[in-house]
Amino acid sequence: MYQDDEIENKITQLRKGILELAILSALHRKSHYGYSLVRELTAGGARDLKEGTIYPILSRLARDGLVRTEWVESNQGPPRKYYLLTDGGRQTFDALYGEFRRLVELVKTTGEGTAASPEMQPQSRIIIGNRHHE
């Protein structure tokens, strides 16, 4: 049996991977600057998400060539740095999202008929951006 700190570590690792996919998903639909991306993700269910959490992920995605940036003038203050998916970012999102869907289906299928906790019952939702998957 796992200790509480081991479970927390596993949850953290799971959230990191899913958060990266959620960022790619949001950018797949449209470009965002940092704060608008946080707003979109928090509206989708990541209520405790902060800007400081997404910037390291965005930097890594940019280093990997999956995201590019451009500065856009703003009527409401200084220029904003927008993040956009590259073609490679779109291909990566499509591949990761397809695999994510297969894994969600695997968990749902193998979890049916077990005494899973209420939050893991088949009616649970996985939220990415504004998409809800049951």
N, CA, C and O atoms as a GROMACS GRO file, in nm:
protein
  536
    1MET      N    1   0.084  -0.117   0.000
    1MET     CA    2   0.000   0.000   0.000
    1MET      C    3   0.089   0.125   0.000
    1MET      O    4   0.192   0.130   0.067
    2TYR      N    5   0.046   0.224  -0.077
    2TYR     CA    6   0.122   0.349  -0.085
    2TYR      C    7   0.100   0.435   0.038
    2TYR      O    8  -0.007   0.434   0.098
    3GLN      N    9   0.203   0.508   0.074
    3GLN     CA   10   0.193   0.609   0.178
    3GLN      C   11   0.133   0.735   0.117
    3GLN      O   12   0.132   0.750  -0.005
    4ASP      N   13   0.084   0.825   0.202
    4ASP     CA   14   0.021   0.948   0.154
    4ASP      C   15   0.114   1.028   0.064
    4ASP      O   16   0.070   1.081  -0.038
    5ASP      N   17   0.243   1.039   0.100
    5ASP     CA   18   0.334   1.118   0.018
    5ASP      C   19   0.360   1.052  -0.116
    5ASP      O   20   0.382   1.122  -0.215
    6GLU      N   21   0.358   0.920  -0.123
    6GLU     CA   22   0.376   0.850  -0.250
    6GLU      C   23   0.254   0.871  -0.339
    6GLU      O   24   0.267   0.888  -0.460
    7ILE      N   25   0.136   0.870  -0.279
    7ILE     CA   26   0.014   0.895  -0.356
    7ILE      C   27   0.015   1.038  -0.408
    7ILE      O   28  -0.018   1.062  -0.524
    8GLU      N   29   0.052   1.133  -0.324
    8GLU     CA   30   0.059   1.273  -0.367
    8GLU      C   31   0.157   1.289  -0.483
    8GLU      O   32   0.130   1.365  -0.576
    9ASN      N   33   0.270   1.220  -0.479
    9ASN     CA   34   0.368   1.227  -0.587
    9ASN      C   35   0.308   1.173  -0.717
    9ASN      O   36   0.328   1.232  -0.823
   10LYS      N   37   0.235   1.063  -0.709
   10LYS     CA   38   0.171   1.007  -0.828
   10LYS      C   39   0.065   1.102  -0.883
   10LYS      O   40   0.053   1.118  -1.005
   11ILE      N   41  -0.011   1.164  -0.796
   11ILE     CA   42  -0.112   1.261  -0.839
   11ILE      C   43  -0.044   1.379  -0.907
   11ILE      O   44  -0.090   1.426  -1.011
   12THR      N   45   0.066   1.427  -0.850
   12THR     CA   46   0.140   1.539  -0.909
   12THR      C   47   0.188   1.503  -1.049
   12THR      O   48   0.174   1.583  -1.141
   13GLN      N   49   0.245   1.385  -1.066
   13GLN     CA   50   0.294   1.342  -1.197
   13GLN      C   51   0.180   1.330  -1.298
   13GLN      O   52   0.195   1.371  -1.413
   14LEU      N   53   0.068   1.275  -1.255
   14LEU     CA   54  -0.048   1.262  -1.341
   14LEU      C   55  -0.099   1.400  -1.384
   14LEU      O   56  -0.128   1.423  -1.502
   15ARG      N   57  -0.108   1.491  -1.289
   15ARG     CA   58  -0.156   1.627  -1.319
   15ARG      C   59  -0.062   1.699  -1.416
   15ARG      O   60  -0.109   1.771  -1.504
   16LYS      N   61   0.068   1.681  -1.401
   16LYS     CA   62   0.164   1.747  -1.491
   16LYS      C   63   0.140   1.706  -1.636
   16LYS      O   64   0.135   1.790  -1.725
   17GLY      N   65   0.127   1.577  -1.658
   17GLY     CA   66   0.105   1.528  -1.795
   17GLY      C   67  -0.027   1.575  -1.852
   17GLY      O   68  -0.035   1.616  -1.968
   18ILE      N   69  -0.131   1.570  -1.771
   18ILE     CA   70  -0.262   1.611  -1.819
   18ILE      C   71  -0.266   1.762  -1.838
   18ILE      O   72  -0.331   1.810  -1.931
   19LEU      N   73  -0.200   1.838  -1.753
   19LEU     CA   74  -0.196   1.982  -1.768
   19LEU      C   75  -0.127   2.021  -1.899
   19LEU      O   76  -0.173   2.112  -1.968
   20GLU      N   77  -0.020   1.954  -1.933
   20GLU     CA   78   0.046   1.982  -2.061
   20GLU      C   79  -0.050   1.955  -2.176
   20GLU      O   80  -0.058   2.035  -2.269
   21LEU      N   81  -0.123   1.845  -2.170
   21LEU     CA   82  -0.220   1.814  -2.274
   21LEU      C   83  -0.331   1.919  -2.277
   21LEU      O   84  -0.376   1.958  -2.385
   22ALA      N   85  -0.376   1.966  -2.161
   22ALA     CA   86  -0.480   2.068  -2.155
   22ALA      C   87  -0.432   2.200  -2.217
   22ALA      O   88  -0.508   2.268  -2.285
   23ILE      N   89  -0.306   2.234  -2.194
   23ILE     CA   90  -0.249   2.356  -2.254
   23ILE      C   91  -0.244   2.341  -2.405
   23ILE      O   92  -0.283   2.432  -2.478
   24LEU      N   93  -0.198   2.226  -2.453
   24LEU     CA   94  -0.196   2.202  -2.597
   24LEU      C   95  -0.337   2.208  -2.654
   24LEU      O   96  -0.358   2.261  -2.764
   25SER      N   97  -0.434   2.155  -2.581
   25SER     CA   98  -0.573   2.156  -2.625
   25SER      C   99  -0.624   2.298  -2.639
   25SER      O  100  -0.687   2.332  -2.740
   26ALA      N  101  -0.599   2.382  -2.539
   26ALA     CA  102  -0.645   2.521  -2.543
   26ALA      C  103  -0.579   2.595  -2.660
   26ALA      O  104  -0.645   2.672  -2.730
   27LEU      N  105  -0.450   2.571  -2.681
   27LEU     CA  106  -0.379   2.638  -2.789
   27LEU      C  107  -0.416   2.580  -2.925
   27LEU      O  108  -0.398   2.646  -3.028
   28HIS      N  109  -0.467   2.460  -2.926
   28HIS     CA  110  -0.512   2.398  -3.052
   28HIS      C  111  -0.633   2.475  -3.107
   28HIS      O  112  -0.650   2.486  -3.229
   29ARG      N  113  -0.715   2.526  -3.017
   29ARG     CA  114  -0.835   2.600  -3.058
   29ARG      C  115  -0.804   2.745  -3.095
   29ARG      O  116  -0.859   2.797  -3.192
   30LYS      N  117  -0.716   2.811  -3.016
   30LYS     CA  118  -0.680   2.950  -3.047
   30LYS      C  119  -0.555   2.988  -2.971
   30LYS      O  120  -0.516   2.921  -2.875
   31SER      N  121  -0.492   3.098  -3.014
   31SER     CA  122  -0.374   3.147  -2.944
   31SER      C  123  -0.417   3.214  -2.814
   31SER      O  124  -0.530   3.261  -2.801
   32HIS      N  125  -0.325   3.216  -2.719
   32HIS     CA  126  -0.352   3.277  -2.589
   32HIS      C  127  -0.227   3.348  -2.538
   32HIS      O  128  -0.115   3.309  -2.572
   33TYR      N  129  -0.247   3.451  -2.458
   33TYR     CA  130  -0.138   3.503  -2.376
   33TYR      C  131  -0.153   3.434  -2.240
   33TYR      O  132  -0.255   3.371  -2.215
   34GLY      N  133  -0.054   3.446  -2.154
   34GLY     CA  134  -0.050   3.368  -2.031
   34GLY      C  135  -0.175   3.375  -1.947
   34GLY      O  136  -0.231   3.272  -1.910
   35TYR      N  137  -0.221   3.496  -1.916
   35TYR     CA  138  -0.336   3.509  -1.828
   35TYR      C  139  -0.463   3.455  -1.893
   35TYR      O  140  -0.546   3.394  -1.826
   36SER      N  141  -0.480   3.477  -2.024
   36SER     CA  142  -0.600   3.424  -2.090
   36SER      C  143  -0.598   3.272  -2.092
   36SER      O  144  -0.704   3.208  -2.086
   37LEU      N  145  -0.481   3.214  -2.101
   37LEU     CA  146  -0.469   3.068  -2.096
   37LEU      C  147  -0.508   3.015  -1.958
   37LEU      O  148  -0.578   2.915  -1.947
   38VAL      N  149  -0.462   3.082  -1.854
   38VAL     CA  150  -0.499   3.043  -1.718
   38VAL      C  151  -0.650   3.053  -1.700
   38VAL      O  152  -0.712   2.962  -1.644
   39ARG      N  153  -0.709   3.163  -1.748
   39ARG     CA  154  -0.855   3.178  -1.738
   39ARG      C  155  -0.929   3.065  -1.808
   39ARG      O  156  -1.026   3.012  -1.755
   40GLU      N  157  -0.884   3.029  -1.927
   40GLU     CA  158  -0.949   2.920  -2.001
   40GLU      C  159  -0.937   2.788  -1.926
   40GLU      O  160  -1.034   2.713  -1.916
   41LEU      N  161  -0.820   2.760  -1.875
   41LEU     CA  162  -0.799   2.633  -1.804
   41LEU      C  163  -0.877   2.630  -1.672
   41LEU      O  164  -0.931   2.526  -1.635
   42THR      N  165  -0.882   2.741  -1.602
   42THR     CA  166  -0.957   2.741  -1.476
   42THR      C  167  -1.108   2.731  -1.502
   42THR      O  168  -1.180   2.671  -1.423
   43ALA      N  169  -1.154   2.790  -1.612
   43ALA     CA  170  -1.296   2.776  -1.648
   43ALA      C  171  -1.327   2.630  -1.682
   43ALA      O  172  -1.440   2.585  -1.666
   44GLY      N  173  -1.226   2.556  -1.729
   44GLY     CA  174  -1.244   2.415  -1.764
   44GLY      C  175  -1.231   2.321  -1.646
   44GLY      O  176  -1.251   2.201  -1.662
   45GLY      N  177  -1.199   2.373  -1.529
   45GLY     CA  178  -1.197   2.287  -1.412
   45GLY      C  179  -1.069   2.288  -1.330
   45GLY      O  180  -1.067   2.233  -1.220
   46ALA      N  181  -0.963   2.349  -1.379
   46ALA     CA  182  -0.836   2.354  -1.305
   46ALA      C  183  -0.838   2.474  -1.213
   46ALA      O  184  -0.764   2.570  -1.235
   47ARG      N  185  -0.920   2.470  -1.110
   47ARG     CA  186  -0.949   2.586  -1.028
   47ARG      C  187  -0.828   2.640  -0.950
   47ARG      O  188  -0.823   2.760  -0.924
   48ASP      N  189  -0.734   2.558  -0.913
   48ASP     CA  190  -0.621   2.605  -0.834
   48ASP      C  191  -0.499   2.637  -0.919
   48ASP      O  192  -0.388   2.651  -0.865
   49LEU      N  193  -0.516   2.648  -1.049
   49LEU     CA  194  -0.406   2.674  -1.140
   49LEU      C  195  -0.362   2.820  -1.134
   49LEU      O  196  -0.446   2.910  -1.131
   50LYS      N  197  -0.232   2.843  -1.133
   50LYS     CA  198  -0.175   2.977  -1.131
   50LYS      C  199  -0.087   2.997  -1.254
   50LYS      O  200  -0.039   2.901  -1.314
   51GLU      N  201  -0.066   3.124  -1.290
   51GLU     CA  202   0.018   3.154  -1.405
   51GLU      C  203   0.158   3.095  -1.390
   51GLU      O  204   0.216   3.045  -1.486
   52GLY      N  205   0.212   3.100  -1.268
   52GLY     CA  206   0.346   3.047  -1.245
   52GLY      C  207   0.359   2.898  -1.274
   52GLY      O  208   0.469   2.848  -1.291
   53THR      N  209   0.247   2.828  -1.278
   53THR     CA  210   0.248   2.685  -1.308
   53THR      C  211   0.261   2.661  -1.458
   53THR      O  212   0.327   2.566  -1.501
   54ILE      N  213   0.198   2.746  -1.538
   54ILE     CA  214   0.196   2.718  -1.682
   54ILE      C  215   0.319   2.770  -1.756
   54ILE      O  216   0.354   2.716  -1.861
   55TYR      N  217   0.384   2.875  -1.706
   55TYR     CA  218   0.496   2.931  -1.779
   55TYR      C  219   0.613   2.833  -1.799
   55TYR      O  220   0.670   2.830  -1.908
   56PRO      N  221   0.650   2.754  -1.700
   56PRO     CA  222   0.756   2.655  -1.727
   56PRO      C  223   0.714   2.554  -1.833
   56PRO      O  224   0.797   2.510  -1.914
   57ILE      N  225   0.587   2.516  -1.834
   57ILE     CA  226   0.538   2.421  -1.936
   57ILE      C  227   0.544   2.488  -2.073
   57ILE      O  228   0.589   2.426  -2.170
   58LEU      N  229   0.498   2.613  -2.082
   58LEU     CA  230   0.502   2.684  -2.210
   58LEU      C  231   0.646   2.701  -2.259
   58LEU      O  232   0.672   2.688  -2.378
   59SER      N  233   0.738   2.730  -2.168
   59SER     CA  234   0.880   2.743  -2.207
   59SER      C  235   0.933   2.612  -2.263
   59SER      O  236   1.003   2.611  -2.364
   60ARG      N  237   0.900   2.503  -2.196
   60ARG     CA  238   0.946   2.372  -2.244
   60ARG      C  239   0.884   2.339  -2.380
   60ARG      O  240   0.952   2.287  -2.468
   61LEU      N  241   0.755   2.368  -2.396
   61LEU     CA  242   0.689   2.343  -2.525
   61LEU      C  243   0.753   2.426  -2.636
   61LEU      O  244   0.767   2.379  -2.748
   62ALA      N  245   0.792   2.550  -2.604
   62ALA     CA  246   0.858   2.636  -2.702
   62ALA      C  247   0.996   2.580  -2.737
   62ALA      O  248   1.034   2.576  -2.854
   63ARG      N  249   1.072   2.537  -2.635
   63ARG     CA  250   1.205   2.478  -2.659
   63ARG      C  251   1.194   2.353  -2.747
   63ARG      O  252   1.281   2.326  -2.829
   64ASP      N  253   1.086   2.279  -2.728
   64ASP     CA  254   1.065   2.156  -2.805
   64ASP      C  255   1.007   2.183  -2.944
   64ASP      O  256   0.987   2.090  -3.023
   65GLY      N  257   0.981   2.310  -2.976
   65GLY     CA  258   0.930   2.345  -3.107
   65GLY      C  259   0.782   2.319  -3.126
   65GLY      O  260   0.733   2.317  -3.239
   66LEU      N  261   0.709   2.300  -3.018
   66LEU     CA  262   0.565   2.272  -3.026
   66LEU      C  263   0.482   2.398  -3.018
   66LEU      O  264   0.367   2.400  -3.061
   67VAL      N  265   0.540   2.504  -2.961
   67VAL     CA  266   0.472   2.632  -2.942
   67VAL      C  267   0.566   2.741  -2.991
   67VAL      O  268   0.687   2.734  -2.971
   68ARG      N  269   0.508   2.843  -3.053
   68ARG     CA  270   0.586   2.962  -3.088
   68ARG      C  271   0.518   3.081  -3.023
   68ARG      O  272   0.402   3.074  -2.983
   69THR      N  273   0.591   3.190  -3.013
   69THR     CA  274   0.535   3.309  -2.949
   69THR      C  275   0.539   3.426  -3.045
   69THR      O  276   0.619   3.430  -3.138
   70GLU      N  277   0.449   3.519  -3.020
   70GLU     CA  278   0.454   3.646  -3.092
   70GLU      C  279   0.398   3.754  -3.001
   70GLU      O  280   0.307   3.731  -2.922
   71TRP      N  281   0.456   3.872  -3.013
   71TRP     CA  282   0.412   3.987  -2.934
   71TRP      C  283   0.301   4.058  -3.010
   71TRP      O  284   0.313   4.083  -3.130
   72VAL      N  285   0.194   4.090  -2.939
   72VAL     CA  286   0.079   4.158  -3.000
   72VAL      C  287   0.048   4.282  -2.917
   72VAL      O  288   0.037   4.275  -2.794
   73GLU      N  289   0.033   4.395  -2.985
   73GLU     CA  290  -0.004   4.519  -2.917
   73GLU      C  291  -0.139   4.502  -2.850
   73GLU      O  292  -0.227   4.432  -2.901
   74SER      N  293  -0.156   4.567  -2.735
   74SER     CA  294  -0.280   4.558  -2.659
   74SER      C  295  -0.336   4.698  -2.636
   74SER      O  296  -0.262   4.793  -2.612
   75ASN      N  297  -0.468   4.710  -2.644
   75ASN     CA  298  -0.535   4.837  -2.614
   75ASN      C  299  -0.536   4.862  -2.464
   75ASN      O  300  -0.561   4.974  -2.419
   76GLN      N  301  -0.510   4.758  -2.386
   76GLN     CA  302  -0.525   4.764  -2.240
   76GLN      C  303  -0.391   4.762  -2.168
   76GLN      O  304  -0.383   4.716  -2.054
   77GLY      N  305  -0.287   4.811  -2.231
   77GLY     CA  306  -0.158   4.812  -2.164
   77GLY      C  307  -0.045   4.773  -2.257
   77GLY      O  308  -0.054   4.794  -2.378
   78PRO      N  309   0.061   4.716  -2.201
   78PRO     CA  310   0.178   4.680  -2.282
   78PRO      C  311   0.146   4.564  -2.378
   78PRO      O  312   0.044   4.496  -2.361
   79PRO      N  313   0.232   4.542  -2.476
   79PRO     CA  314   0.211   4.428  -2.567
   79PRO      C  315   0.205   4.297  -2.489
   79PRO      O  316   0.264   4.284  -2.381
   80ARG      N  317   0.134   4.202  -2.544
   80ARG     CA  318   0.119   4.070  -2.480
   80ARG      C  319   0.189   3.964  -2.563
   80ARG      O  320   0.189   3.967  -2.686
   81LYS      N  321   0.249   3.871  -2.492
   81LYS     CA  322   0.316   3.758  -2.557
   81LYS      C  323   0.214   3.648  -2.576
   81LYS      O  324   0.167   3.588  -2.480
   82TYR      N  325   0.180   3.621  -2.701
   82TYR     CA  326   0.083   3.516  -2.734
   82TYR      C  327   0.156   3.387  -2.767
   82TYR      O  328   0.266   3.388  -2.823
   83TYR      N  329   0.092   3.276  -2.731
   83TYR     CA  330   0.145   3.143  -2.758
   83TYR      C  331   0.056   3.078  -2.862
   83TYR      O  332  -0.066   3.080  -2.852
   84LEU      N  333   0.121   3.019  -2.964
   84LEU     CA  334   0.050   2.954  -3.073
   84LEU      C  335   0.113   2.816  -3.096
   84LEU      O  336   0.233   2.799  -3.079
   85LEU      N  337   0.032   2.719  -3.134
   85LEU     CA  338   0.087   2.588  -3.167
   85LEU      C  339   0.154   2.593  -3.303
   85LEU      O  340   0.106   2.658  -3.396
   86THR      N  341   0.264   2.524  -3.315
   86THR     CA  342   0.328   2.502  -3.444
   86THR      C  343   0.262   2.381  -3.508
   86THR      O  344   0.178   2.316  -3.446
   87ASP      N  345   0.300   2.351  -3.632
   87ASP     CA  346   0.248   2.229  -3.696
   87ASP      C  347   0.287   2.107  -3.613
   87ASP      O  348   0.207   2.015  -3.595
   88GLY      N  349   0.410   2.107  -3.564
   88GLY     CA  350   0.454   1.996  -3.479
   88GLY      C  351   0.373   1.988  -3.350
   88GLY      O  352   0.346   1.878  -3.301
   89GLY      N  353   0.335   2.103  -3.295
   89GLY     CA  354   0.252   2.107  -3.176
   89GLY      C  355   0.114   2.048  -3.203
   89GLY      O  356   0.060   1.977  -3.119
   90ARG      N  357   0.058   2.078  -3.320
   90ARG     CA  358  -0.073   2.022  -3.356
   90ARG      C  359  -0.064   1.871  -3.373
   90ARG      O  360  -0.151   1.798  -3.326
   91GLN      N  361   0.041   1.824  -3.438
   91GLN     CA  362   0.060   1.680  -3.455
   91GLN      C  363   0.079   1.612  -3.320
   91GLN      O  364   0.024   1.504  -3.295
   92THR      N  365   0.156   1.674  -3.233
   92THR     CA  366   0.179   1.618  -3.100
   92THR      C  367   0.050   1.614  -3.021
   92THR      O  368   0.019   1.514  -2.956
   93PHE      N  369  -0.028   1.724  -3.026
   93PHE     CA  370  -0.156   1.725  -2.956
   93PHE      C  371  -0.245   1.612  -3.006
   93PHE      O  372  -0.303   1.538  -2.926
   94ASP      N  373  -0.257   1.597  -3.138
   94ASP     CA  374  -0.343   1.493  -3.194
   94ASP      C  375  -0.302   1.354  -3.144
   94ASP      O  376  -0.387   1.272  -3.108
   95ALA      N  377  -0.172   1.328  -3.143
   95ALA     CA  378  -0.122   1.198  -3.098
   95ALA      C  379  -0.147   1.178  -2.948
   95ALA      O  380  -0.196   1.073  -2.907
   96LEU      N  381  -0.115   1.279  -2.868
   96LEU     CA  382  -0.134   1.267  -2.723
   96LEU      C  383  -0.282   1.257  -2.687
   96LEU      O  384  -0.320   1.180  -2.599
   97TYR      N  385  -0.364   1.335  -2.754
   97TYR     CA  386  -0.507   1.333  -2.724
   97TYR      C  387  -0.568   1.197  -2.760
   97TYR      O  388  -0.651   1.145  -2.686
   98GLY      N  389  -0.526   1.142  -2.872
   98GLY     CA  390  -0.575   1.009  -2.910
   98GLY      C  391  -0.536   0.904  -2.806
   98GLY      O  392  -0.617   0.819  -2.769
   99GLU      N  393  -0.413   0.910  -2.761
   99GLU     CA  394  -0.367   0.815  -2.659
   99GLU      C  395  -0.439   0.838  -2.527
   99GLU      O  396  -0.476   0.743  -2.458
  100PHE      N  397  -0.459   0.964  -2.491
  100PHE     CA  398  -0.532   0.997  -2.368
  100PHE      C  399  -0.672   0.938  -2.372
  100PHE      O  400  -0.718   0.879  -2.274
  101ARG      N  401  -0.741   0.953  -2.484
  101ARG     CA  402  -0.877   0.898  -2.498
  101ARG      C  403  -0.876   0.746  -2.480
  101ARG      O  404  -0.964   0.690  -2.415
  102ARG      N  405  -0.776   0.679  -2.540
  102ARG     CA  406  -0.766   0.533  -2.525
  102ARG      C  407  -0.743   0.494  -2.379
  102ARG      O  408  -0.801   0.397  -2.330
  103LEU      N  409  -0.658   0.569  -2.311
  103LEU     CA  410  -0.630   0.538  -2.170
  103LEU      C  411  -0.750   0.564  -2.081
  103LEU      O  412  -0.778   0.486  -1.990
  104VAL      N  413  -0.823   0.673  -2.108
  104VAL     CA  414  -0.945   0.699  -2.031
  104VAL      C  415  -1.044   0.586  -2.051
  104VAL      O  416  -1.106   0.540  -1.956
  105GLU      N  417  -1.058   0.540  -2.174
  105GLU     CA  418  -1.150   0.430  -2.203
  105GLU      C  419  -1.104   0.302  -2.133
  105GLU      O  420  -1.186   0.227  -2.081
  106LEU      N  421  -0.974   0.278  -2.130
  106LEU     CA  422  -0.920   0.161  -2.061
  106LEU      C  423  -0.955   0.166  -1.913
  106LEU      O  424  -1.000   0.067  -1.856
  107VAL      N  425  -0.934   0.281  -1.850
  107VAL     CA  426  -0.964   0.295  -1.707
  107VAL      C  427  -1.114   0.277  -1.684
  107VAL      O  428  -1.154   0.208  -1.590
  108LYS      N  429  -1.196   0.339  -1.768
  108LYS     CA  430  -1.341   0.326  -1.752
  108LYS      C  431  -1.385   0.181  -1.770
  108LYS      O  432  -1.465   0.131  -1.692
  109THR      N  433  -1.334   0.115  -1.872
  109THR     CA  434  -1.374  -0.022  -1.902
  109THR      C  435  -1.330  -0.120  -1.794
  109THR      O  436  -1.408  -0.205  -1.752
  110THR      N  437  -1.205  -0.108  -1.751
  110THR     CA  438  -1.156  -0.201  -1.650
  110THR      C  439  -1.209  -0.168  -1.512
  110THR      O  440  -1.210  -0.254  -1.424
  111GLY      N  441  -1.253  -0.044  -1.491
  111GLY     CA  442  -1.306  -0.004  -1.362
  111GLY      C  443  -1.452  -0.039  -1.342
  111GLY      O  444  -1.500  -0.035  -1.228
  112GLU      N  445  -1.524  -0.073  -1.449
  112GLU     CA  446  -1.666  -0.106  -1.436
  112GLU      C  447  -1.682  -0.235  -1.358
  112GLU      O  448  -1.608  -0.332  -1.380
  113GLY      N  449  -1.778  -0.234  -1.268
  113GLY     CA  450  -1.805  -0.354  -1.189
  113GLY      C  451  -1.717  -0.365  -1.066
  113GLY      O  452  -1.728  -0.462  -0.991
  114THR      N  453  -1.628  -0.266  -1.044
  114THR     CA  454  -1.545  -0.269  -0.924
  114THR      C  455  -1.602  -0.172  -0.823
  114THR      O  456  -1.687  -0.089  -0.855
  115ALA      N  457  -1.555  -0.182  -0.704
  115ALA     CA  458  -1.601  -0.092  -0.596
  115ALA      C  459  -1.514   0.032  -0.595
  115ALA      O  460  -1.450   0.062  -0.494
  116ALA      N  461  -1.511   0.105  -0.706
  116ALA     CA  462  -1.432   0.227  -0.714
  116ALA      C  463  -1.497   0.336  -0.631
  116ALA      O  464  -1.617   0.333  -0.605
  117SER      N  465  -1.417   0.433  -0.590
  117SER     CA  466  -1.470   0.544  -0.514
  117SER      C  467  -1.568   0.623  -0.601
  117SER      O  468  -1.561   0.613  -0.723
  118PRO      N  469  -1.659   0.700  -0.541
  118PRO     CA  470  -1.760   0.773  -0.620
  118PRO      C  471  -1.702   0.862  -0.729
  118PRO      O  472  -1.761   0.872  -0.837
  119GLU      N  473  -1.587   0.926  -0.703
  119GLU     CA  474  -1.531   1.014  -0.805
  119GLU      C  475  -1.475   0.938  -0.925
  119GLU      O  476  -1.446   0.999  -1.028
  120MET      N  477  -1.460   0.807  -0.912
  120MET     CA  478  -1.408   0.728  -1.023
  120MET      C  479  -1.518   0.646  -1.092
  120MET      O  480  -1.489   0.566  -1.180
  121GLN      N  481  -1.642   0.664  -1.053
  121GLN     CA  482  -1.752   0.594  -1.116
  121GLN      C  483  -1.765   0.640  -1.261
  121GLN      O  484  -1.717   0.747  -1.295
  122PRO      N  485  -1.831   0.560  -1.346
  122PRO     CA  486  -1.839   0.593  -1.489
  122PRO      C  487  -1.894   0.731  -1.521
  122PRO      O  488  -1.865   0.784  -1.628
  123GLN      N  489  -1.972   0.792  -1.432
  123GLN     CA  490  -2.024   0.925  -1.462
  123GLN      C  491  -1.921   1.035  -1.440
  123GLN      O  492  -1.950   1.151  -1.467
  124SER      N  493  -1.801   1.002  -1.391
  124SER     CA  494  -1.697   1.103  -1.371
  124SER      C  495  -1.660   1.167  -1.503
  124SER      O  496  -1.673   1.104  -1.608
  125ARG      N  497  -1.615   1.292  -1.498
  125ARG     CA  498  -1.579   1.364  -1.620
  125ARG      C  499  -1.432   1.400  -1.618
  125ARG      O  500  -1.376   1.436  -1.514
  126ILE      N  501  -1.371   1.388  -1.736
  126ILE     CA  502  -1.237   1.439  -1.757
  126ILE      C  503  -1.255   1.568  -1.837
  126ILE      O  504  -1.322   1.569  -1.940
  127ILE      N  505  -1.197   1.676  -1.790
  127ILE     CA  506  -1.218   1.806  -1.853
  127ILE      C  507  -1.087   1.855  -1.911
  127ILE      O  508  -0.986   1.865  -1.841
  128ILE      N  509  -1.089   1.885  -2.041
  128ILE     CA  510  -0.974   1.944  -2.108
  128ILE      C  511  -1.028   2.066  -2.181
  128ILE      O  512  -1.112   2.055  -2.270
  129GLY      N  513  -0.979   2.181  -2.142
  129GLY     CA  514  -1.030   2.303  -2.205
  129GLY      C  515  -1.180   2.310  -2.180
  129GLY      O  516  -1.224   2.303  -2.065
  130ASN      N  517  -1.257   2.326  -2.286
  130ASN     CA  518  -1.401   2.333  -2.273
  130ASN      C  519  -1.468   2.203  -2.315
  130ASN      O  520  -1.591   2.198  -2.326
  131ARG      N  521  -1.390   2.099  -2.338
  131ARG     CA  522  -1.447   1.972  -2.381
  131ARG      C  523  -1.472   1.885  -2.259
  131ARG      O  524  -1.386   1.874  -2.172
  132HIS      N  525  -1.588   1.824  -2.253
  132HIS     CA  526  -1.622   1.732  -2.144
  132HIS      C  527  -1.634   1.593  -2.203
  132HIS      O  528  -1.703   1.573  -2.302
  133HIS      N  529  -1.567   1.497  -2.143
  133HIS     CA  530  -1.569   1.359  -2.192
  133HIS      C  531  -1.624   1.270  -2.083
  133HIS      O  532  -1.575   1.270  -1.970
  134GLU      N  533  -1.728   1.194  -2.118
  134GLU     CA  534  -1.786   1.106  -2.018
  134GLU      C  535  -1.753   0.962  -2.050
  134GLU      O  536  -1.794   0.872  -1.977
   0.00000   0.00000   0.00000
